[in-house]
Amino acid sequence: MQRIFFFLLGCTILISCGVKEEDSGIDSFTMLEKIQYDKIQHFQPRTEIDILKRNNIKAVTIITKFTGKSESDSLTFHRLDKGRIITTATNECNSFGCLPFTIQKRFIYDGDKIKKINTYTYKKKYSYRKQYWDETDTTKLSLYEWEDYTYPGDSVIVETGPLKWVYQKDKNNRIKSNTSYYRKNNKIVSLATYIYGDNNLEIRVKNQNMNEPIIERCKINGPNSAEKIADRGKFGIFKVEYLFNDSGLLSEIKTYKNDSLIDITSYNYIK
């Protein structure tokens, strides 16, 4: 994993030196929307798609370095078409004992809306990370899971396996709530609500095992930075710092627990 990380780091240094991004400006709405969508993962922010398209970005590499010894690096490659993600290849920890695995996601669109996302595992191991990124032959992949999208009224419904997510939008086309359910009995698993201010955003998250919601407070710190803070009681106070470049694209995320840095995620953009 260390060899892969330094290979990627070398590539992204060359990329950073060779790409000069257009200065398109950045506003508080763009930063807050990116924070909101950071953990949603079912969608890209509209502002991000527009900025990626305007800057002619064809791909993004994302590298996360954890400070904990029991966790491995997370490596992600997005391939884009006019700002929209079309494929994603990721090597990361899973939720079952943090075992490293590699997956590829393929996005199927109907117009400008996601219709389906198919997730695959690889049938063979490759020597180099780029071989995973460049693999396009589905006969060399195994379908792992999928997500189906529908758009009734002012909502978006995402269904996969045993779960369903329902996103409700307000009159300004912003997500005002995100509810996940068990598909079998329609029982609520978790509920997130979003309260918007001029330069801040409050996210209230409550799952089936909580008496009170976790409140995440997001605010703008400066022209190119914002943060999200959540007090998780006995689990500690978590702070996430978001740093943006002058084009409005996310460049780095730093996560802290009780003021101790636990991971850094770096974004590198390829034209």
N, C-alpha and C positions, 0 to 999 in steps of 0.2 A: 504494500500500500504506500509506503514511503517513496519507493521508486516511481510509482505512478504519479504521486503528488508533485514531485520535483520535475517530472516530465511535463506535466500540465503547467506548472509554474513557469517553466522556461518558454513554453508555447505562448502563454498569455502575456509575458513580458515583451516578446517579439510583436505580438498583436497590438499591445498598448502603444508601442513605439511607432507602429506603422499606421495607426488609425487616428485621425483627428476628427472628433465629433463636432457637428454643427452646434453652435450656441443658440439654442432655441428658447432659453429661459426656463424657469421653474416657479410654480406657485404653491401655496399652501394646500390647495385642493388636490393637486397631483401627489404630493407627499402623503397626505392623510389617506387618500384612496389606496395607495400602495401598501400602507400599514394595514388598512382594513382587509385587503385581499391577501396579505402575507400568509395567513393561516387558513384561508378559505380553500384555495388550491383548485376548485372546480372551474374557475374563470381567470382570465386576465383582465386587469383594469383597462377600460377604454382609453384612458389617457396614456397608459403605457404602450398600447398597440399603436396609437397615433405617433408617439415620440420615436418608437423603434422604426416605424415606416418612414418617418420624415428623415431620420438619420441613416437610412439604407442599411440597417443592421440585419445580417443574414443568420447569425447564430450567437448564442450566449453560453459561456462556460461559468459554472457556479461551483466554488470550492469551499467546503466547510471544514474547519479544523477545530476539533474538540480538545479541551484541556484535560478531560477525564481520561484516565488510562484504560478504562474498560470499553471505550467507544472508538469506532473506526472512523476514518474520514468519509465524508459524503461528497460525491462527485457527480455533477449533473451537466448534461449538454442539451440545450434547446436548439432545434433547427426551426427557422422562421420563414414565413412567406407573407410579405407585406405587413410585417409586425406581429402576425398571429403565429402561435406555436403550432407546428404541424407534427413534429416528433420530439420525444424526450427520451434520453437514455440516462439512467441513474444507477449508481452503485452506492448503496447506503445500508444502514442497519434496519432490520425489520422489527416488528413488535414482539417477536418470540425469541427472547434471549439475545437480541442484538447480533444476529448472524448476518454477515455481509452477503448481499445478493445483488444481481444486476437485472434491471427490467427496462423495457422499452414501451413507451406509450405512443399511440398514433391517434391523432385528432381528425375526426371526420366532420366536415362542416356542411350545413345547408344554408347557403348564402353567407351571411356574416355571423351566424349562430352555430355553436357546437351542437351536433346531432348525436355523436357517439364518441367515446374514447375506448379504444381497445388496449389492454395491457398485456404484454408478452414477456416470457422469460426466454433465455437463449438456450438452444439445444447443445451448443458446444462452447468451450472456453477459448478465448482468443488471447494472444500474447500481448497485444497492445490495446489500450483503452479506445483509441480512435477506430479500431476495427468494430467495436460495439456501436459506436456512434454512426458509422457508415453503413451498417448492415440494413439492407432494404428488402431482402428476400424473405417473405413470410414463411416459406417452407423450412427455413432455418430457425424459426421461432415457434414457441408454444403459447397458445392463448391461455392467459392466466386468469384474467377477469375483464369486465367491461362496465361502462357507465352509459346509461341511456338518458338523453335529455329531452324534455318536453317544455312547452312555453304557454301554459294556459293563462290568459288574462295578464295581470301584472306580476305573475309569479314564474319561477323557474323550478322545475322538478328534476332531480337527478336520482336515478335508481341504479343500484348495484348490489348483487348478492342479497343479504338479509336486510339491507338498510335503504332508506330513502331520505333525501334532503329536500326541503321546500324553502325556497328563497322568495320572500315578498319584497317588492320594490315600491318606493314612494312616487309621488307625482313628478319628482325630478330624476327618476330612473336610478335612484340610489337604493342599495339594499338596506331595508329597515329591520329585517329579521331573517334568521336562518334556523330552521327547526329540523332536527333529524329524528326519524322514526324507525322502529322495527316494522318491516313490511308485512310480516305475518299477522300481527295483531294491532298495528298502527299505534303502538305505545311510544310515547316520546322518550327519546334517549337524551337529547340535549337541546337547549334553546339559547340562541345568541340574539340580542337586540342591539341596535346601533343608534346612538343619539348624537346628532351633528351640531357643531357650533361653527363659528366663523373660522377659527384657527385651532380647533380641537375636536376630538371625537371620543366618545365614551362607549365602550363595549361591555355589555353585561352578559356573562356566560353562566348558565346553570345546567347541570346534568341531573339525571334521575337520583343520584346519591347525595345531592347537596341540599341543605336546608336554606342556604343563602347563596346568591350568585357571586361569582368572582367579577370584580369590576376592573377593567383595564382602561386606563386613562392615557390618551394619546394627545400630544401637543407638539407644536412647532418650536424648535429651539433657535433657529437662525435661518439664513437664506437657503442653506443646503442641508439642513439636518432636522430630524424630528425624533421623538422617543415615545415609548409605550411603557407604562409602569403598572404592575399588578401586585397587590399584597395577597399572597396565597396562604396566609396564616402560618401554621406550623411548618409548611413547606418553604417558607421564606418569601422575601420580596424580590421580584424579578423585574429587571429593567432591560429594554431592548433599544439600542440606538440605531437609527437609520441614517446613512450618509448618502447623498446624491451628488452626481456630477453636474456641471453647468448646463448640460442638455436636458436634465430632468430625469435621467436614468439612475436607478439604484446602483451604488458602487460598493457599499459595504454594510454589513449588519453585525453589531456586537451585542452579545447577550451576557447579562450579569445576574448572578444570584447573590443577594446580600452584599453587593458591591464587589464581588469577586468575578472576574471574567471567566465564562465557561465555554464560549465558542465564538469564532469569527467566521463570517461568510463573505467571500469576495466574488464580485460579478465582473466579468470581462466580456467585451462586446466585439464581434467580428463582422467586418464589412465584406 
